[in-house]
Amino acid sequence: MKFLDKLNTAWQTNNSMLMVGLDPDPRRLPKGLLQRNDGIFHFCKGIVDATAEYICGIKPQIAYFASESAEEQLQALCDYVRQTYPHLPIVLDAKRGDIGSTAEHYALEAFERYRADAVTVNPYMGYDSVEPYLEWQDKGLIVLCRTSNPGGSDLQFLKLESGEPLYLHLASMVAEKWNAHQQCGLVVGATFPDEIALVRARVGDMPLLIPGIGAQGGDINATVQAGADAQGLGMMINSSRAIIYASREENWREAAQAAAIATRNAINNARRNEAS
Protein backbone atom coordinates (compact mmCIF):
# COMPACT_ATOMS: atom_id res chain seq x y z
CA MET A 1 0.00 0.00 0.00
CA LYS A 2 1.29 3.46 -0.87
CA PHE A 3 2.09 5.83 1.98
CA LEU A 4 -0.68 8.32 1.23
CA ASP A 5 -3.28 5.54 0.94
CA LYS A 6 -2.15 4.11 4.28
CA LEU A 7 -2.27 7.53 5.89
CA ASN A 8 -5.77 8.19 4.55
CA THR A 9 -6.92 4.84 5.93
CA ALA A 10 -5.49 5.67 9.35
CA TRP A 11 -7.14 9.10 9.38
CA GLN A 12 -10.50 7.53 8.64
CA THR A 13 -10.23 4.32 10.69
CA ASN A 14 -9.10 5.98 13.92
CA ASN A 15 -10.84 9.31 13.32
CA SER A 16 -7.56 10.93 14.26
CA MET A 17 -4.90 13.27 12.92
CA LEU A 18 -2.71 12.81 15.99
CA MET A 19 0.73 11.32 15.41
CA VAL A 20 2.78 10.15 18.39
CA GLY A 21 6.48 10.92 18.30
CA LEU A 22 8.72 8.36 19.94
CA ASP A 23 11.72 10.13 21.50
CA PRO A 24 12.92 7.62 24.11
CA ASP A 25 15.32 9.37 26.48
CA PRO A 26 16.71 6.79 28.95
CA ARG A 27 16.85 9.47 31.66
CA ARG A 28 13.07 9.81 31.47
CA LEU A 29 11.98 6.19 31.09
CA PRO A 30 9.58 4.71 33.64
CA LYS A 31 11.41 3.48 36.70
CA GLY A 32 10.71 -0.19 36.01
CA LEU A 33 12.51 -0.05 32.66
CA LEU A 34 15.69 1.74 33.64
CA GLN A 35 17.75 -1.41 34.20
CA ARG A 36 16.54 -3.38 31.17
CA ASN A 37 18.88 -3.76 28.20
CA ASP A 38 15.80 -3.64 25.97
CA GLY A 39 14.07 -0.91 27.96
CA ILE A 40 13.77 1.45 25.00
CA PHE A 41 11.94 -1.16 22.94
CA HIS A 42 9.55 -2.05 25.76
CA PHE A 43 8.87 1.61 26.51
CA CYS A 44 8.04 2.44 22.89
CA LYS A 45 6.03 -0.77 22.48
CA GLY A 46 4.02 0.13 25.58
CA ILE A 47 3.33 3.63 24.24
CA VAL A 48 2.22 2.24 20.87
CA ASP A 49 -0.04 -0.37 22.47
CA ALA A 50 -1.61 2.27 24.71
CA THR A 51 -2.24 4.82 21.96
CA ALA A 52 -2.68 2.84 18.71
CA GLU A 53 -6.47 3.17 18.75
CA TYR A 54 -6.32 6.97 18.91
CA ILE A 55 -3.58 8.01 16.47
CA CYS A 56 -2.86 8.15 12.74
CA GLY A 57 0.73 6.93 12.97
CA ILE A 58 4.00 6.89 14.88
CA LYS A 59 7.15 8.94 14.34
CA PRO A 60 10.26 7.40 15.90
CA GLN A 61 13.14 9.88 16.07
CA ILE A 62 16.19 7.89 15.01
CA ALA A 63 18.71 9.96 16.99
CA TYR A 64 17.24 8.86 20.31
CA PHE A 65 17.82 5.24 19.35
CA ALA A 66 21.21 5.69 17.67
CA SER A 67 22.74 7.62 20.58
CA GLU A 68 22.02 4.61 22.82
CA SER A 69 23.19 2.03 20.25
CA ALA A 70 19.56 0.92 20.14
CA GLU A 71 19.07 0.66 16.37
CA GLU A 72 18.17 -3.02 16.74
CA GLN A 73 15.47 -2.04 19.23
CA LEU A 74 14.13 0.46 16.70
CA GLN A 75 14.12 -2.24 14.03
CA ALA A 76 12.27 -4.59 16.38
CA LEU A 77 9.77 -1.83 17.17
CA CYS A 78 9.08 -1.18 13.48
CA ASP A 79 8.63 -4.92 12.91
CA TYR A 80 6.19 -5.06 15.84
CA VAL A 81 4.12 -2.13 14.59
CA ARG A 82 3.89 -3.53 11.06
CA GLN A 83 2.75 -6.91 12.38
CA THR A 84 0.40 -5.73 15.12
CA TYR A 85 -0.94 -2.45 13.73
CA PRO A 86 -0.48 -2.73 9.97
CA HIS A 87 -2.84 0.20 9.34
CA LEU A 88 -0.57 2.66 11.21
CA PRO A 89 2.06 4.47 9.11
CA ILE A 90 5.61 4.60 10.45
CA VAL A 91 7.31 7.93 9.71
CA LEU A 92 11.03 7.62 10.43
CA ASP A 93 12.16 11.02 11.67
CA ALA A 94 15.72 11.11 10.36
CA LYS A 95 15.98 14.51 8.63
CA ARG A 96 18.59 13.14 6.25
CA GLY A 97 20.20 15.37 3.64
CA ASP A 98 23.28 14.39 1.65
CA ILE A 99 24.56 13.85 -1.89
CA GLY A 100 22.85 11.30 -4.10
CA SER A 101 25.18 8.34 -3.59
CA THR A 102 24.95 8.70 0.19
CA ALA A 103 21.21 9.38 0.03
CA GLU A 104 20.78 6.02 -1.71
CA HIS A 105 22.07 4.34 1.44
CA TYR A 106 19.95 6.49 3.73
CA ALA A 107 16.94 5.45 1.66
CA LEU A 108 17.92 1.79 2.05
CA GLU A 109 18.23 2.34 5.80
CA ALA A 110 14.77 3.86 6.06
CA PHE A 111 12.87 1.66 3.64
CA GLU A 112 14.66 -1.70 3.79
CA ARG A 113 16.24 -1.91 7.24
CA TYR A 114 13.40 -0.23 9.17
CA ARG A 115 10.77 -0.67 6.44
CA ALA A 116 9.28 2.70 7.36
CA ASP A 117 6.38 4.04 5.34
CA ALA A 118 7.93 7.52 5.11
CA VAL A 119 11.05 9.42 6.13
CA THR A 120 11.80 13.06 6.91
CA VAL A 121 14.50 14.73 4.82
CA ASN A 122 16.38 18.02 4.72
CA PRO A 123 16.09 19.54 1.20
CA TYR A 124 18.84 22.12 1.32
CA MET A 125 21.26 20.17 -0.91
CA GLY A 126 18.68 20.20 -3.68
CA TYR A 127 16.88 17.71 -5.86
CA ASP A 128 19.70 15.20 -6.37
CA SER A 129 19.86 14.70 -2.59
CA VAL A 130 16.19 13.63 -2.43
CA GLU A 131 15.87 11.85 -5.78
CA PRO A 132 16.95 8.43 -4.39
CA TYR A 133 14.03 8.47 -1.94
CA LEU A 134 11.55 9.38 -4.68
CA GLU A 135 12.48 6.23 -6.57
CA TRP A 136 10.59 4.30 -3.84
CA GLN A 137 7.23 5.33 -5.26
CA ASP A 138 5.17 3.57 -2.59
CA LYS A 139 7.02 5.39 0.21
CA GLY A 140 6.54 8.88 1.60
CA LEU A 141 9.05 11.71 1.63
CA ILE A 142 8.35 14.39 4.26
CA VAL A 143 10.40 17.48 3.45
CA LEU A 144 11.42 20.07 6.04
CA CYS A 145 9.76 23.35 5.08
CA ARG A 146 8.87 25.70 7.97
CA THR A 147 10.14 24.08 11.14
CA SER A 148 8.88 24.72 14.67
CA ASN A 149 12.20 25.72 16.24
CA PRO A 150 12.96 29.44 16.72
CA GLY A 151 16.18 29.20 14.69
CA GLY A 152 14.27 27.96 11.66
CA SER A 153 13.69 31.58 10.69
CA ASP A 154 17.43 32.12 10.21
CA LEU A 155 17.23 30.53 6.76
CA GLN A 156 13.65 29.54 6.03
CA PHE A 157 12.35 33.12 6.19
CA LEU A 158 15.04 34.63 3.97
CA LYS A 159 13.52 36.62 1.11
CA LEU A 160 14.33 35.83 -2.52
CA GLU A 161 14.67 38.56 -5.13
CA SER A 162 10.96 38.18 -5.82
CA GLY A 163 10.23 38.97 -2.18
CA GLU A 164 9.01 35.43 -1.54
CA PRO A 165 10.34 33.70 1.60
CA LEU A 166 12.51 30.67 1.00
CA TYR A 167 10.17 28.24 2.75
CA LEU A 168 7.28 29.14 0.43
CA HIS A 169 9.51 28.77 -2.63
CA LEU A 170 10.46 25.34 -1.32
CA ALA A 171 6.82 24.39 -0.74
CA SER A 172 5.97 25.25 -4.33
CA MET A 173 9.00 23.39 -5.67
CA VAL A 174 8.08 20.20 -3.78
CA ALA A 175 4.43 20.39 -4.85
CA GLU A 176 5.09 21.22 -8.50
CA LYS A 177 8.33 19.39 -9.31
CA TRP A 178 9.12 16.70 -6.75
CA ASN A 179 5.67 15.22 -6.14
CA ALA A 180 5.10 13.50 -9.47
CA HIS A 181 3.98 10.27 -7.76
CA GLN A 182 1.95 11.91 -4.99
CA GLN A 183 4.34 10.75 -2.28
CA CYS A 184 5.57 14.01 -0.73
CA GLY A 185 4.59 15.90 2.36
CA LEU A 186 5.98 18.90 4.21
CA VAL A 187 7.03 19.62 7.79
CA VAL A 188 5.45 22.87 9.02
CA GLY A 189 5.56 23.76 12.71
CA ALA A 190 2.47 24.42 14.81
CA THR A 191 4.27 27.38 16.37
CA PHE A 192 3.74 29.30 13.11
CA PRO A 193 0.02 28.95 12.20
CA ASP A 194 0.10 31.85 9.76
CA GLU A 195 2.84 30.12 7.82
CA ILE A 196 0.89 26.83 7.92
CA ALA A 197 -1.98 28.60 6.17
CA LEU A 198 0.33 30.03 3.50
CA VAL A 199 1.89 26.62 2.87
CA ARG A 200 -1.53 24.95 2.67
CA ALA A 201 -2.64 27.51 0.08
CA ARG A 202 0.46 26.72 -2.00
CA VAL A 203 0.37 22.92 -1.94
CA GLY A 204 -3.33 22.02 -2.02
CA ASP A 205 -4.09 18.72 -0.30
CA MET A 206 -0.51 17.58 0.22
CA PRO A 207 -0.14 16.09 3.74
CA LEU A 208 1.56 18.23 6.37
CA LEU A 209 3.52 16.86 9.31
CA ILE A 210 2.98 19.43 12.05
CA PRO A 211 5.17 19.23 15.16
CA GLY A 212 5.05 21.76 17.94
CA ILE A 213 1.86 21.15 19.91
CA GLY A 214 2.13 19.88 23.47
CA ALA A 215 5.50 20.64 25.04
CA GLN A 216 6.38 23.26 22.40
CA GLY A 217 3.17 25.18 23.00
CA GLY A 218 1.57 25.20 19.54
CA ASP A 219 -2.16 26.01 19.54
CA ILE A 220 -4.37 23.15 18.35
CA ASN A 221 -7.29 25.31 17.21
CA ALA A 222 -5.05 27.64 15.20
CA THR A 223 -3.20 24.65 13.73
CA VAL A 224 -6.37 22.93 12.54
CA GLN A 225 -7.84 26.13 11.15
CA ALA A 226 -4.66 26.82 9.19
CA GLY A 227 -3.68 23.33 8.11
CA ALA A 228 -6.78 21.29 7.26
CA ASP A 229 -7.14 20.29 3.62
CA ALA A 230 -10.33 20.48 1.54
CA GLN A 231 -11.63 17.30 3.22
CA GLY A 232 -10.90 18.58 6.72
CA LEU A 233 -7.94 16.20 7.00
CA GLY A 234 -4.42 16.47 5.59
CA MET A 235 -2.41 16.73 8.81
CA MET A 236 -0.19 14.55 10.97
CA ILE A 237 -0.22 16.65 14.13
CA ASN A 238 2.67 15.33 16.17
CA SER A 239 2.97 15.25 19.93
CA SER A 240 5.89 13.52 21.61
CA ARG A 241 6.92 14.47 25.13
CA ALA A 242 3.48 15.53 26.35
CA ILE A 243 2.20 12.01 25.65
CA ILE A 244 5.09 9.61 26.11
CA TYR A 245 6.30 11.21 29.36
CA ALA A 246 2.88 11.81 30.89
CA SER A 247 4.04 9.67 33.83
CA ARG A 248 7.11 7.76 34.99
CA GLU A 249 5.16 5.75 37.55
CA GLU A 250 3.51 2.35 37.10
CA ASN A 251 0.58 4.04 35.38
CA TRP A 252 2.76 5.36 32.51
CA ARG A 253 0.82 3.45 29.85
CA GLU A 254 -2.54 4.66 31.15
CA ALA A 255 -1.24 8.21 31.45
CA ALA A 256 0.04 8.15 27.85
CA GLN A 257 -3.27 6.79 26.65
CA ALA A 258 -5.22 9.48 28.50
CA ALA A 259 -2.97 12.19 27.06
CA ALA A 260 -3.41 10.79 23.54
CA ILE A 261 -7.18 10.62 23.89
CA ALA A 262 -7.33 14.19 25.21
CA THR A 263 -5.15 15.48 22.37
CA ARG A 264 -7.07 13.59 19.69
CA ASN A 265 -10.35 14.89 21.11
CA ALA A 266 -9.02 18.45 21.16
CA ILE A 267 -8.01 18.13 17.51
CA ASN A 268 -11.42 16.70 16.55
CA ASN A 269 -13.22 19.44 18.48
CA ALA A 270 -11.21 21.99 16.53
CA ARG A 271 -12.17 20.21 13.30
CA ARG A 272 -15.86 20.39 14.21
CA ASN A 273 -15.60 24.06 15.10
CA GLU A 274 -13.87 24.78 11.82
CA ALA A 275 -16.52 22.85 9.86
CA SER A 276 -19.31 24.81 11.51
SELUMRO-206715 format. One record per residue (C-alpha): residue in three letters; x, y, z. Coordinates in steps of 0.001 Angstrom, whole numbers. Each point is the difference from the previous one (the first is absolute). Layout:
<atoms>
   code         X         Y         Z
    ALA         X         Y         Z
...
</atoms>
This chain:
<atoms>
   code         X         Y         Z
    MET         0         0         0
    LYS      1287      3463      -868
    PHE       801      2363      2848
    LEU     -2766      2492      -752
    ASP     -2600     -2774      -288
    LYS      1124     -1434      3344
    LEU      -120      3425      1606
    ASN     -3496       659     -1342
    THR     -1150     -3351      1378
    ALA      1434       825      3428
    TRP     -1653      3433        29
    GLN     -3362     -1571      -746
    THR       271     -3208      2055
    ASN      1125      1658      3226
    ASN     -1739      3333      -600
    SER      3279      1621       945
    MET      2661      2335     -1344
    LEU      2193      -458      3076
    MET      3438     -1495      -584
    VAL      2050     -1163      2982
    GLY      3698       765       -96
    LEU      2248     -2560      1647
    ASP      2992      1776      1553
    PRO      1206     -2517      2612
    ASP      2402      1755      2370
    PRO      1391     -2581      2469
    ARG       140      2683      2714
    ARG     -3785       337      -196
    LEU     -1089     -3619      -376
    PRO     -2404     -1483      2553
    LYS      1831     -1234      3057
    GLY      -698     -3663      -686
    LEU      1798       137     -3357
    LEU      3187      1793       986
    GLN      2056     -3155       559
    ARG     -1207     -1970     -3028
    ASN      2334      -381     -2975
    ASP     -3072       126     -2231
    GLY     -1739      2726      1996
    ILE      -295      2365     -2962
    PHE     -1831     -2610     -2061
    HIS     -2393      -892      2823
    PHE      -678      3662       747
    CYS      -831       829     -3624
    LYS     -2008     -3214      -411
    GLY     -2015       898      3099
    ILE      -688      3500     -1332
    VAL     -1104     -1387     -3375
    ASP     -2262     -2610      1604
    ALA     -1569      2636      2240
    THR      -628      2551     -2751
    ALA      -447     -1975     -3251
    GLU     -3792       330        39
    TYR       155      3798       164
    ILE      2738      1038     -2443
    CYS       727       145     -3726
    GLY      3589     -1220       224
    ILE      3263       -43      1915
    LYS      3151      2052      -540
    PRO      3111     -1538      1560
    GLN      2881      2474       167
    ILE      3046     -1986     -1064
    ALA      2523      2071      1980
    TYR     -1472     -1102      3326
    PHE       579     -3618      -965
    ALA      3391       446     -1679
    SER      1529      1927      2912
    GLU      -718     -3005      2237
    SER      1173     -2583     -2568
    ALA     -3633     -1104      -110
    GLU      -485      -264     -3768
    GLU      -907     -3678       368
    GLN     -2695       975      2491
    LEU     -1336      2506     -2533
    GLN       -10     -2697     -2663
    ALA     -1856     -2350      2347
    LEU     -2498      2755       787
    CYS      -687       650     -3691
    ASP      -456     -3738      -563
    TYR     -2434      -145      2922
    VAL     -2079      2938     -1245
    ARG      -228     -1410     -3529
    GLN     -1134     -3380      1319
    THR     -2357      1190      2739
    TYR     -1341      3277     -1390
    PRO       460      -283     -3758
    HIS     -2353      2935      -629
    LEU      2264      2460      1865
    PRO      2629      1802     -2103
    ILE      3554       132      1344
    VAL      1704      3329      -738
    LEU      3717      -303       721
    ASP      1126      3399      1242
    ALA      3569        85     -1317
    LYS       250      3406     -1732
    ARG      2618     -1370     -2378
    GLY      1608      2228     -2609
    ASP      3082      -984     -1988
    ILE      1276      -542     -3536
    GLY     -1706     -2546     -2209
    SER      2332     -2955       510
    THR      -239       357      3775
    ALA     -3738       675      -160
    GLU      -427     -3358     -1735
    HIS      1294     -1683      3142
    TYR     -2121      2154      2294
    ALA     -3014     -1044     -2075
    LEU       984     -3654       395
    GLU       310       547      3749
    ALA     -3466      1524       260
    PHE     -1900     -2200     -2424
    GLU      1795     -3363       158
    ARG      1574      -209      3445
    TYR     -2837      1678      1931
    ARG     -2628      -434     -2728
    ALA     -1490      3365       916
    ASP     -2900      1343     -2020
    ALA      1550      3474      -226
    VAL      3117      1901      1015
    THR       748      3642       779
    VAL      2705      1675     -2088
    ASN      1875      3287      -103
    PRO      -290      1513     -3518
    TYR      2749      2586       118
    MET      2419     -1948     -2222
    GLY     -2572        23     -2777
    TYR     -1800     -2483     -2176
    ASP      2814     -2509      -508
    SER       164      -500      3777
    VAL     -3669     -1071       164
    GLU      -327     -1786     -3351
    PRO      1085     -3418      1390
    TYR     -2921        37      2447
    LEU     -2475       911     -2736
    GLU       927     -3151     -1890
    TRP     -1893     -1926      2723
    GLN     -3360      1029     -1412
    ASP     -2060     -1759      2669
    LYS      1854      1820      2796
    GLY      -485      3489      1390
    LEU      2509      2836        36
    ILE      -695      2678      2629
    VAL      2047      3090      -810
    LEU      1021      2592      2589
    CYS     -1663      3275      -962
    ARG      -886      2352      2891
    THR      1267     -1623      3172
    SER     -1259       643      3523
    ASN      3321       997      1576
    PRO       765      3724       475
    GLY      3214      -239     -2028
    GLY     -1906     -1246     -3027
    SER      -582      3625      -969
    ASP      3738       539      -481
    LEU      -199     -1597     -3457
    GLN     -3575      -984      -729
    PHE     -1302      3578       168
    LEU      2686      1509     -2225
    LYS     -1514      1991     -2856
    LEU       803      -789     -3629
    GLU       346      2735     -2617
    SER     -3713      -386      -685
    GLY      -733       791      3636
    GLU     -1215     -3537       642
    PRO      1330     -1729      3135
    LEU      2171     -3029      -601
    TYR     -2346     -2433      1757
    LEU     -2889       896     -2326
    HIS      2232      -373     -3058
    LEU       952     -3428      1314
    ALA     -3646      -943       576
    SER      -848       860     -3590
    MET      3031     -1867     -1334
    VAL      -916     -3184      1889
    ALA     -3648       188     -1074
    GLU       656       830     -3645
    LYS      3237     -1831      -812
    TRP       789     -2694      2557
    ASN     -3445     -1481       608
    ALA      -573     -1712     -3329
    HIS     -1115     -3231      1715
    GLN     -2032      1635      2769
    GLN      2386     -1160      2708
    CYS      1235      3259      1545
    GLY      -985      1894      3097
    LEU      1396      3002      1850
    VAL      1047       720      3581
    VAL     -1582      3249      1224
    GLY       111       887      3696
    ALA     -3088       661      2093
    THR      1801      2957      1567
    PHE      -535      1927     -3259
    PRO     -3720      -351      -910
    ASP        82      2902     -2445
    GLU      2743     -1735     -1943
    ILE     -1949     -3286       108
    ALA     -2874      1767     -1752
    LEU      2309      1425     -2668
    VAL      1559     -3405      -639
    ARG     -3422     -1673      -193
    ALA     -1105      2562     -2587
    ARG      3101      -786     -2086
    VAL       -94     -3799        59
    GLY     -3701      -906       -75
    ASP      -761     -3296      1715
    MET      3585     -1143       521
    PRO       364     -1487      3518
    LEU      1701      2133      2635
    LEU      1965     -1364      2934
    ILE      -540      2566      2744
    PRO      2191      -196      3106
    GLY      -121      2534      2782
    ILE     -3193      -614      1971
    GLY       270     -1276      3558
    ALA      3375       760      1575
    GLN       875      2624     -2643
    GLY     -3209      1921       597
    GLY     -1598        20     -3454
    ASP     -3730       813         3
    ILE     -2211     -2864     -1197
    ASN     -2920      2159     -1140
    ALA      2244      2330     -2005
    THR      1847     -2987     -1469
    VAL     -3168     -1724     -1196
    GLN     -1469      3201     -1389
    ALA      3171       696     -1958
    GLY       989     -3496     -1081
    ALA     -3101     -2038      -852
    ASP      -365      -999     -3641
    ALA     -3184       189     -2073
    GLN     -1306     -3180      1674
    GLY       731      1279      3501
    LEU      2964     -2377       284
    GLY      3517       271     -1412
    MET      2012       252      3216
    MET      2215     -2173      2161
    ILE       -31      2099      3167
    ASN      2890     -1316      2032
    SER       301       -81      3759
    SER      2919     -1731      1685
    ARG      1038       950      3516
    ALA     -3447      1053      1227
    ILE     -1277     -3519      -707
    ILE      2890     -2399       468
    TYR      1214      1603      3240
    ALA     -3423       603      1531
    SER      1157     -2144      2945
    ARG      3072     -1914      1164
    GLU     -1947     -2009      2553
    GLU     -1653     -3401      -445
    ASN     -2932      1690     -1726
    TRP      2177      1326     -2864
    ARG     -1938     -1909     -2667
    GLU     -3361      1206      1308
    ALA      1304      3554       292
    ALA      1283       -62     -3598
    GLN     -3318     -1362     -1195
    ALA     -1943      2696      1845
    ALA      2249      2709     -1441
    ALA      -442     -1403     -3520
    ILE     -3773      -169       357
    ALA      -149      3564      1316
    THR      2187      1291     -2845
    ARG     -1919     -1887     -2672
    ASN     -3283      1302      1414
    ALA      1325      3562        53
    ILE      1012      -324     -3655
    ASN     -3406     -1425      -952
    ASN     -1804      2734      1931
    ALA      2008      2554     -1950
    ARG      -961     -1781     -3232
    ARG     -3683       181       905
    ASN       259      3670       896
    GLU      1732       713     -3281
    ALA     -2658     -1928     -1958
    SER     -2783      1963      1644
</atoms>
